[in-house]
Amino acid sequence: MGDIDLIKTVSRVIVFALLILGAIEIEANGQDVADGQKSESVRLQPVPPPVVSYDFNEGQGSVIHDRIGHFKHVDLVISDPEAVTWIAGGLQIESPVELVTESAASEMIQAVKRSESFAIEAWVEVDELAQSGPARLISVSSDPSHRNFTLGQDGDRFDFRLRTTKRDRNGMPSTAAPGGSLELGRVHVVVTRGASGEMTIYQNGHPLYQDQVSGDLGNWDDNFKLSVSNEVGGGRPWVGKLFRVSIYDQVLTDSQVLHLHREGSEGENRLSSEQIKLANQQQFFREQVAPLLSNHCLECHDAAIHKGELDLSSENGWKLGGDSGPLMAPGDLASSGDLASSGDLSGSLIWERVVSDEMPHERAPLSAEEKEVLRRWLVGGSVWGFEKIDPAIYRHRGRSGEVWVQRLTVDEYIATVEATFGVDVEDEARNWLPPDIRADGFSNTAYNMSVDLKHVEAYQKLAESVVEKLDVLKFAARFGNSRKLSTDDTMRDQIDKIGRWVLRGPISESEQNDYSGVATTVASVGGDFELAIACVLEAMIQSPRFIYRVEYQRGSGSSRQVSQHEVANRISYMLWGASPDEELVSIADEGGLRDSVVLDQQIERMLKDQRAIARSKRFIEDWLNLGRLQNLRPDSKRFPQWNQLLASQMRQETLDYFVEIVWNQGRPLSDLLNAQVSILQPELADFYQLQSKSVANQDNADGRGIQYDLSKVPGRGGILTQASVLTIGGDNASMVSRGLFVLHDLLRGVVNAPPPCVNTTPPATAAGLTQRSIAEMRIADQTCGVCHVRFEPLAFGLEKFNGIGAYHEMDQHGNRLRDDGQILFPGEADSVKYEGVGELMDLLAASERVKQSLTWKVVQFSLGRPLTAGDAEDVEAIHAKCQENGGGYRELMRSLIHSDLVQRAQTEQSR
């Protein structure tokens, strides 16, 4: 056994190295994406020319000419002119006929082979759904059994066959769109396939189905002909109308396909040069100018503050200018429109202030690059891309649908081990793994989920612990009955199945070789089958694919539809915080998650599981940072009643309240702000000075506490009046801390840090000086007030709660406390008054801004990354759908899972 121990030790060293290198590579990839690139124009991204294209506009004759003219021998000859009818803008196929090149399309085939990627486009009109075989629309082949590729109609869907080094000479198995996706009438179909193997079928401008087709095009036959409407040699006819057929030697992006669709079958919807110019200017504003104005100007010049009577948050405010006059001299740029031209900006008030570094006031001046962005915009006519800027969406830069590589949190690791192996390693994981660190309000923020040496050592020990607790032979039997220790197909197949389960998706051939190699090493020193599987499992558990939620990132730089197993992993970690179960994996294996009905059934099934409630509680705990309560140490002289039991019950109140409102009562998330109920343990109820008459439900058999009716309890009711949240203000019940929480976490408001020269140490309260009066002095101060007016009044309604959440009418100095105030919703010019904490809670609960913010928070936590301006449109659609269906947590998760934020992912341009 000494040799085997040595082998295991060497194997662990290798695994360590692979883990570290894999983590570094993953994080590097993730950083490439995180740094962001410009989001692409949906309508304006240039479409590359095809290598061959037919528009069927000849109107007569027996030859259809390639309008590109790059290659020889690619004109199509109509085998039987009597079988077709020329129609306006196209060709009607009346009966079986071949439109085929006279000789091999060798040059075209070689061009596509060189690029290892392609796009096949067709505008057709489907006259019959009974066509099958599939009926050949476009084929590069020699006969019905030998092809490079074929796009065909198979009943009520499109079918694509592709020969690669991993598929047979007939291109099987084929990639097919979902059944029922094709209807009678005119349709635009595009099939793309990148060098990485990612294939997408688009229909009428939108992605319909995606597949991963492994292998390369090296076995394509250069001697095949190109045929349209039938197989080369006949036998698989298609009938209908042809309007355009094109082949590209590169992948088209989503936006390019959508652009081709909007052009129409004859390009009748092609954008004019003026429309393209305007759209480019609007896009430039959205991507470059709006973030600049948001980050540097709106602190002083928005609808609420508008210093100098200037509001730069809206197009209307920009046009009106300020008390110093118009921002642009009338007519000085009337002839300008070229974003790259120099232009004369001597008449621009805003440019003069910025270029002289007079603005931003008391802040760092704009960089040279930022000034150039502003100059280009002004010279181009200062075109806006929308009516109003919301600074909240520009807090983070990036692209819509970004893929961030996510390490499992400690909670997720524990739950994943339990789901994968049925083994409990919670105690070990919490003792050995470093705790997850909060960033951007959550502890699962992907860019902050690094792996250091402590993680590597902990993962190695945890892998050993999992395998030691596992019945290895019983586990292996789930994936095959053989116990033969060899690297033959039987064991490789067993390792492949184990890998698919443990690593949450199909494993590559190289991965299969690596893990089979571990078994071979064990066999070479006399180890048995059980030891081999144990070593394989230890290696898998330490691999980046287990520790991270790895997704494929390489591509054309556009977005892609995520694979079935990626969808399964995404929704499982969103709803359960753990890996998918066998049912979800099985459906993913069968491709069923593309079916919206099936997907809804799985979402509903998973939401009924207790793991969904546990995951949602993790959201509320992370969002409100309830974990800080266990480390909170208030001044014992001022707060002698504080103890760890009380702190624990404060945390538990918020969690039980969340479950009661969101799950048991099924109410909208916004009701968390003002629901007149709470679930309390005895010590906390006494701390709140609640009497038995407030008890709504004495049955606490489940141990979660007693339910109290707060409708007649002064000051209580809603999550902001719970001690767990009120302690955010610290011992002094800081209105700054409490107000900033409301501003940032409920209103998605943005306020910059104070200038470095400002003393931020708050003065102490005293007789005649309350926290509110101190806040009012800050607001009145010219230096501080411009920012503090945005958030401190939000906390005025909470003044009667002390630093640990106890309710008082007077403070320790005998000052009478107030709870009236005013609330300024972001983007609005005027504040709304409230007369007490109850009115404040009602205003927040009814606010559309608050409802949107709750959506943003849940989506951010679910995706594990900050949301960017590129996500805003998707999040707004998710929110609208959720509110339409009641505004609850369940509805929000359904809307999110069906959205492009889950169903699609951004790729990196392959280098």
N, C-alpha and C positions, 0 to 999 in steps of 0.2 A: 504493500500500500504506500510505501515511501515514494515510489515513482509517480503514483497517481496524485499524491499530495503535491509533489513537485509540479506536475502538469497543471493541477488546479491553480497553484500559486502563479505560475507563468501565465496561464490563461487570464487570471484576474488582472495581472499587470497589463496585458494586451487590451483587455476590456477597458481598464482605466484610461489607457492612451486613446482608444477609439472614442470613449465617452467624451474626453476633454476635447479632442480634435473635432468630433462631431458637434459638440456644443458650440465650439468657436465658429465652425463653419455655419451652423444654423444661425447664430447670433449675427454673424457678418451678413448673411443673406437677409435676415430680418432688418438689420440696420439699413441695408440698401433700400429696402422698401420704406422703412420708417422715415428716412430722410426726405422721401417724397419727390415726385416729379410733377410737372404741370398736368392737370387733368385734361384729357383730350376733348376736342370739340366733337359733339355728337353728330353734327351735320357737316362740318367743314374739313375734317381730316382728309387730305388728298387720297384718292383711290388710285393705286398703281394701274398701269395699263395691263390688260390681259396679254397672254402670248398668242392666243387665237381667239377669234370672236366672230359670231355669225348673227346678223340681225334679220335675215329672211325677208329683205326688202327688194329682192330682184324683180318680183312681180311676174316673171315669166322664165322659161327656159328650164334646163335640167341640171344646172350647176349653182351651188350656193357658195359664194365667195367668202373667204376669210378676209375681214376688213382690216386686220392688223398688218399682214403681209411680211411678217418676220421670217417665216419658214416656208420651205417648198412642200408641195404635195399635201397641203392641208385643206384645199377646197373640197367641198362635199358634192358627190355626184348622186343624183336621184335615180335609183335603179328602175323605177317605173313611174314616169311623169303622170300617167293616168290615175295614179293612186293618191295624188295630192291636188289641192286647189290653192292658188295664190289668193290671199285675202289682204285687206288693208293692214299693213304693218307686220305681216306674218305669213305663215304657211299652215294650211289645214291638212293634216294627215287623215285621209279618208279610210284607207285600208292598208294592210301590211306592206311596208316598203322600207328599203334601206337608203339612208343618206350617209354615204361612206366615202372616205378618201380612196383615191385610185391606188395608192401604194402606202407603204408604212409611214406613219407620222413620226419618223425617227428623231428629227431635230427637236420637235416639241417634247417628246418623251425624255430625251436626254436633258433638256433644260429643266424639267421638273425633277428629274433624278438628281441633278446637281444641287438643286436648292433644298432637297429633302422636305419640301413643303409645297402646298398647293391650295387652290380654291376652285371649286367647280360651281358655276352659276348658270341658272336657267330661268327664263320667264316663259311659262307655258299656261295653257288653259286645259284643265282636265275635263274631259267629256264623259268618261266612264270610270267608275270605281271598281269594276269587276276585273280589271286588268291585273295580272299577276305573273309570277315567274322568276324574278320580277320582270315586268315589261320594261325594256331598255329605253331610257331617255338619252343617255350619253354613255358610250362604252369605248374603251381602248382595249381591244382584245383580238383574238383570232377565231374564236368559236364560243359556243355556250359554256365551255368548261375551262377556258384559259383566258385570263384577262390581267391587265394592270389595275384597272378600276372600272366600275360600272355604277352609275346613278340610275336607279329604276323606280318604277311605281309598283308597289305590292299591295293591291287593294286600296285601302283607305290610309296608306302611309307611304312615305318614301323609304327606300332601302339603298344602302351603299355598300358595295363590295370592294375591298382593297387588298391587292397582293402586297405582302411585305415578307421579310425574311422570317417572320413569326407566324405568317398565315399561309394557307395553301395556295396553289396556282390558280384556284378559282376565286380567291379573295374571301374565303370562308374562315371563320364565321363572319357573317355580314353585320353591319351596324344599321339598325332600323329605328326610325322615329316611332313614337308611341302610336298604337292602334287608334284609329278614329281621328287622327290629327289632320288628315287630308280630306277636303271637301271638293265638290264640283265647282268649277269656275277658274278664273285666272289666279295664278299663284306664283310667287317668287321663291325659289329654293336655292340655297347656297350650302355647299359642304366644304369645310376647311379642315386641313390636317397639317399640324406643325411638325417640325423636326423632332420634337420631344414625344410625338405620338398622340397628342391631344387632338381629337376630332370633334367637330361641332356641326350639327345640322341646324341650319336656320330656315325659318319659314316666314315669309312676309316681313322680313326685316328683324326678326327677333329669334334668339337662340331657342331651339326646340328640344334638342337632345345632345348629350355629350358622351363621348366614349374615349377610352384610352386604348389606342391600337399600337401595340409594341412592334418592334422591328424597324428595319429601314427599307428603302426602295431599291436596294442594290440588285434585287432579282427581277426587276422590271425587264420586260422583253422589248428591245428597240424595234422589232419587226412587226409590231402590232399596228393595225389600222384604227382610225378614229371613226366611229359610227354614231349617228343620231337617229332616234326613233326605232331602232331595232338592233339586234345583235349582229356582229359581223358574220356574214353567212346566213342570216335570217334565223327564224325560229322563236324569237322573243319580241314580237312587235308591240309597239305602243301607238295608240291613236289619240289625237287631240290637236291642239293648235300650238305652234312654236313661234315665239316672238324674239327670243334672244338666247344664245348659248355662248358662254365664255369660259376659258380656262386660264387661270393665273398660276405663275410659278412661285407664289408666296402666299402666306396666310393673310387673310383679310381680318381686320379687327371688327369688333361689334359695331363701332360707329361707321366704319366703311361699308359694312353690309347694310346697315340702316340707311346710309346715304344712297346706295345703289337702289334700294327699294323705293325710297322717296323720289328718285328720278323717274321711276315708272318703267314700264317695259320698252318705251320708246324715248325715255329721257324727257318726257313732257313736263316733269316737275323740277327740272334742273334749276338750281339757284342762279339768279342773275349776279353779275359782278358787284352791283350795289348791295344786294342782300348779303353776299359773302363778306363784303367790306364791313357792313354794319354788324354782322354777327361776330366777326373777328374783334371788333372794337368792344362789343358787349362782353365777349369772353375775356378779353384783356382786363376789363374793369373788374369782373367777378374774381379772377384768379390773382391779379396783381395789385390793383388799385384799392379795392374794398378792404383787403387785409391791412394795407398801409394806412388808410384813413382810420380804420378801426383801432389799430394799435398805437397810433401817434396823435390823432386829432380829436377823437370823440370824447376823451376825458374832459375836455373843456368845451367842446362844440357839438353837443348833441341836443335833442329836443328839450331836455330838462334844464341843462346848465346854460347852453348857448351864450357863452361869453362873447361880448361884443355883438350881441344879437345875431350870432352866426351859428347856424345848425348845419353841420356837414354830414349828418346821418341820413339825409334824404335828398333825393334829386330836386325836390321843390325847394328845400332849404339852400342847396347849392346855387340854384338859379336866383333866389332872392338876395343872396349875399348878406352882409352884416352892416353895422352902423358906419363902417368905413367905406361902404359902397360896394358895387358889384365885384365879384372875384375876377372876372375877365372883362377887359375893355370891349365894348360893343363893336363887333365887326373886325377886331384885330386878327381873328383867326378864321374869318369867313371862307377864305380860299384854301385853308389847310385841311387836310384829311389824311395825309400820309403819316402813319405812326412812326416812320423812320426819318421823316424830314426834320430839319433843325427848327424852323419856325421862329417868329419873333415874339418872345414872351414878355417884352418890356411893359406891356399893358396889363399884365396879370398880377393882381395884388397878392394872391396866395403864393405865386412863384417867387416874388420878390422877398416875401417874409421867410420862405423856406430856404431859398438859396443863400440868404444872408445869415442863416441859423438863428434868426429871431424867433422862429417857431420850429418845433414845439417849445413852449415857454417853460423854463426851468427844468427841462428834460434834455437828454442827449439829442443832438441834432440828427437828422436823417443821414444815413450813409450815402456814399456816392451812388451805389446801386439803386437805393430807394429814390434818390432824387432823379435818377434817370427814368425810373418807372413813372414818377409824377410828370416829368417833362414830356415823355412820350404820350401820356394820356392827354395832357393839356394841348399839345400840338395837334393831336388827333381829333380835337373837337370836344374833349371831356364828355364822351358818351358814357352814360350809365347803363349797367346791365340789369338793374332792378330798381324799384322805387326807394327802398329803405335798407340800411345796413344794420344787421344784428351782430354786435361785437362778439356775442357768445360763440358763434360758430367759427370764429377766426382765432380762438385761443390756441388751436393746434393746427399746424399746416400738414397737408397730405392729400392723398387722392381717395376718391370714393372706393369703397370695397377693398382697402388695403389688406394684405395678408401679413399679419404679425405672427412670428413663430412664438408659441406660448408654452412655457414650462408648466407642468402641473403644479398647482399650489400644494401645500402640505395636506390640506383637506382633500383635494382632488386625488392626490397620490394615495392616501389611505383608502378612499372610496374606490379607486381604480383597482387596487390590489384586492380588495374585498370582492368587487364585481368579477374580476378576472379569475381569481384563484379560490375564492371563498375563504381567505385567510385574513385574520385580524392582526395588523401591525401598528395600530394606532399609538400605543404607548411608546414603542420603539421609534416610530416616525417623529413624534412630537419631541422626544428626547434627543434624537440624533440630528434631525434636519434643522438648519437655521430657519428662524421664523420668516415668513414672507413680509416684505416691507411695503408700506403704503406709498403709492404715487398717483397723482391725479385723483385722489379721493378713494382709491380702492387698492386692495393688496394683491389683485390678480392682473395688474396692468402689465402687458406683455413686455414692453421695453425695459421694465424694471426687474424682470424675472431672470436674473443671471444665475450662472452656476459657477461656484468657486470650489476650491479644494475640499472644503468642509462638506459641500454637497456630494462631491465625488466619493469621498470616504463613507459618508452616510448611505449613499445609494448602494455601495458595495456590501456594507453590513446588512442593509435591508434586504438585498437580493438573497444573501445567505439565509437570513431569517425566514423569508417567504418559503424558500425551498425546504428548509428544515421542518417547517410546520406543515408542509404539503405532502399528501400521499402521492408521490411522483408517479407510480405505476398506474394508480387509479385515474389520475389526471391525464396521463398519456393515452390511456384506453379510450378516452372520449374522442380521440382523433385517429384511431386505428388499433386493430387488435394485435398486430405483430409486435413481438418483443425481440426481434432479430436485430442484433447490433451490426449494421453494415451501412454502406453508403449507396446501396442499390435503390432502385426506384421506389420500393416500398417504404423505406425509412425516409427518403427525401420527401416523399408525399406526406408522410406523417409530420415531419418537421415543417413542411410548408403549411399544413393545416394548423399546427400549433402556432406558427408565426402569425398567421392571419388572425387568430383569436387574441394572442397576447399583444401583438403590435397594432391591433385595431385596423386591419386592412391587408390587402394582398401584399406579399413580399416579392421583391425582385429576384431574378435568377442569381445575381451576385450575392444577395443576402442569404438565399437558400444554400449557396455554396459555402458561405462563411460558417453558417450554423451547422451544416453537415460536416464541415471540417473539424468543428469541436468534437463531434461524435467520433470522427475518424481518429483524432488524437487520443481520446479516451480508450478506444479499441486497441490502439497500437501499444499501450502500456498495460493491457490486460484488464481494463475496466469492463464492467457489465452494462447492460442496457439501461438500468435504473440510474447509474452514475452518469451515463452519457446524456440522458434526458435532463438530469439535474443540472449538469454543466451548461447544457444548451439554454435551459430556462434562466439560469443565473446570468448568462450573457445577454439574453433578450431583455431581462428586467433592468439591466444596466445600460441598455442601448438608448441613444437619443430618441428613437421612435417610441419608446415606452415612456421616457421621462418628459418628452415634449409632445405636443400635439402637432405633429409634422404634416404639412400639406405641400403639394407640388406647387412651386412658385415660378418656374421658368416658363417663358412663353413669348408672345409677341409684344408684350407691354400693355396689352388691353386686358379687359376682364374676361373671365372664363366661367363657365358653369362648373361648379364643383362636382366631384364624382359622388357616386352613391354612398361610398363608405365615408367620404369626407362629410357628406350631409348627415349621415348617421352619427358620426362622432360629434359634429357641431351641436346637433339638437340634444344629444344625450348629455353632453357637458353643460349645455345651457339649462336643461330642465332638471337634471339629476346631479350634476357635478361629478360624474363618473362615466366610465366607458359604456358603450351600448350593451344591452343584453342580447341573448341568443335570438329572440324574435326580431329585434330591430336589425341585427346583422343578417339574418336570413332574408329579410325583405330587401335589404341593400344588395345582397348577392344576386337576387332575382331582378333587380332594377325597379322595384316597386315604388320607391320613394319619389320617382318622377310623377307618379299619379297623385294628384292633389287630394283625391278622396282617401286613398291609402295613407297619405301623409297626415291628413286630418285625423284619421282613426288612430294612428300611432301617437300623435300629439295628445289626443284625448286620453288614450290608455296611460301614457306616461304622466300626465297631469293628475291622474287619480292615484298614482303611487305616492306613498309617504315621502319618498326621496325628493319629489317635486316641492313639497312643503319645506323640507329641510334645506333645499337649495335656495328657496326664496328667503328663508330666514337668514341664510348666509349673506344674501344681498343686503337686507336691512341692517344686519349687524356690521357689515363692512362699510356701508354708506354712512351710517351714524357713528362709526368708529366706537362701538360699544365695548370693544376689548380694552379701551383705555381705563374703564372703570375699575378693573382689577388692580391697576397700578396707581390709581388716584389717591393722593394723600392730602386732603384738605387740612387747614390749620386746626389742630385738635382743640385749641383754646376757644376758637370762634365756633367750631362745629363739634362739640363733644359727643353728639349722637351718632356721628359717622363711624361705621365699621364695615368690615368686608361682607358680612351677611346682608346689610342694607344695600351695599353696592351691587351685590349679586342679584338681589330682588329688583333693583332698579333696571338692570339689564333684562331680567326675565319679564318684567312688566311690558317693556317695549316689544319683545319677541312675541309674547302671548297676545298682546293687543293687535299686532300685525296679523297673526294667524286668525284671530277672531274676526277682524274686519274684512280681510282680503279673502280668506279661505272659508271660514264658517258662514259668514254672512254674504260673501260674494259681492261686496260693494266696490265702487270705483276706488282706485288708488288715492285719489284726491280726498276721499273721506277720511283718510288717516289724519288730516289736518284738524278736523272738528268733530269727530264721532264722540258722543257723550257717554262713553263707557270705558272701563278699564278692567284689567285682570290683575289682582293684587294679592301678594302674600301678607300675612298678618302684620309683620314688622313695618312693612312699607305703608300699609293702610293706616297704621297708627301714626307714622311719620307725616302722612298727608292729613291727619286729623279727621279721617272719615268715620262716620258713625254707622252703626248697624242698619239704620234706616235707609242708607244708601245702597244696601246690598240688593242686587237684582237677581242673583242666583247663588244660593248657598251651597249648591252641589259642587264640591271640589274633589270628587272621587278620583279624577285623573291627575291630581297633584299639581295642577297648573295654577292654583290660586282661586280666589273668589271674584266673581264678576260684580262690579259696582256700577250703578247708574249715577252718572255725574251731571245730569241735566240741571240739578238744583245746587250743585257744589260750586261756589265762587272760585273762579280762576282755573279750574281743572276742565279738561276736555280737549283732546287732540294731542298729537305727538309732541308738539313744541312745549306743552305744559307738563311733560313727563320729566322727572328728575334726571333720567339718563341723558337727555338732550340738554337740559338747562345747565348741567355741570360743564358744558362747553365754555361757559363764561368764566370759569375759575373761581377762586375764593371771593373775588370782588364783584362777581356777576357782571363781568365786563360787557358793556353795550357794544363795544367794538367787535368782540369775538362773537357774541350772539347775533349781532346785526349782519356781520359778514357771513355767518352760516346761512341765515335766511336769504341773503342776497345771492350767494354763490350756489347753494344747494337746492333752493326752492324757486328762485327767480332767474337763475342762470344769468345774473348780472355780472358785469366785469368792472373792476376798479383796479387801477395800477397801484404798485407799492409807493409809499410816500417818498419824496426826494430824500437823499441821504442827509441833508442838512437839518431835517426836521426832527425835533426831540419827540419821540413817541411814548415816553414814559408817562402813564396817566397819573394825574394828581389824586391823592387819597380823598375819600369822602370825609366829611366833618359835619358838625352841627350847622344846619342851614345850607349844606352842599351835598346834594344827592348825585348819584350816577347820572341821572337824567340832566341835571343842571350843568354838570361837567360836560356832557355830550353837547348840550345846546351851546356852550361856550366854544367848543371846537367847531361846531357847524357855523357859528357866526364869524369865526376867524377866516380872513381872506386866504390864508395859506392852506388851511386844513379843510375849510368848509366845502370846497368844490367836490371833494371825494366823500367826506363824512356825511354829507346830506343824503347821499345815496343809500347808506346802510344803517347808520345809528338809529334813525327814527323807526326802523323796522323792529328794533328791540325795545322801544318805549313801552309797548304793551306787556313786556315781560319783567318790568322793573320790580313788581311785588314778589318775585321769586328770588331768594338769596342764592349764594354760590353753590349750594348743594340741592336746590330745588324746593326748599320749604317756602310756604306762602305766608307773607306778612303784610300788614297794612302800613307799618312803620319800620325804618331800618334801625340799626344799633345805636344811632345817634339821636333817635327820636324824630327824624324827618318823615313827614307823611309822604307816602309813595303814590304814584299815579300809574294808570295803565291805558290812558288815552294817547293817541298819536296820529301819525299819518304814514301812508305807504306809497312809495313812488315805484310804479311798475316799470321795468326797463323798456325804453322806447317811447314812453309816454311823457308828455310835457307837464302834466299836472298831477299832484299828489291826491290821494283819497284819504279822508279822515276816518278815524275809528274812535269809538268812545270807551272801549275796554278790550281786554284780551279775547273775550268771546267774539266780538265783532272782527277783531284782527284775524282770528282763526277762520271765521266764515268768509272773509274777503279772500284769504289765501286759498281756501278749499274751492271757491267758485271761480278763481282766476284761471283763464285759459293758459296763461304763461306758466303757472305752477303745474297744471296738468301736463303741459309739454315738457317741463323740466323733469317731472317724474318719469315720463317716457324716455327722455335722454339718459337719465341715470340708469334705468333698468337695461336699456340697450347697451350702454357703455359697459356695465358689469357683465352682461351676457357675452359681448364680443371680446372682452378683456383688453380693450384698447381705447385710447381717447377718440372721440368723434371729431371729424373735421368738417370744413365747409362742403367738401365733396359728398359727405354723407347726409347733409341737411335735407335734401329733397326726399331721400329714402326714409329718413326718420319722420319727416312730416307726414308722408303717406302711411307709415306704420301707425303713427299717432291717430290720424284721421280714421283709419279702419278700426283701431281699438276703441276710440270714443263712440263710433257708430254702433259698436256692439256692446257698449256698457261701460267701457273704461277700466275694467278690472285687470288683475294680473294675468289671469288665464287668457283673456282676450288679447292682451298685449303680447304675450309669448306666441300665440297663434299668428298674429300679424307679423311679428318679427321673423318667425321661422319661414313664412311664405315669401318674405321680401328678398330682394337682391342682396341685401347685406349678409344673408345666410346662404342663399342659393348660388351666389356668384362670388368670385374672388379676383383680385387684381393679380396680374402676373408681372414678372420682371422681364425686360428685354433680354433675350439670350445673348451672351457675349462669346 
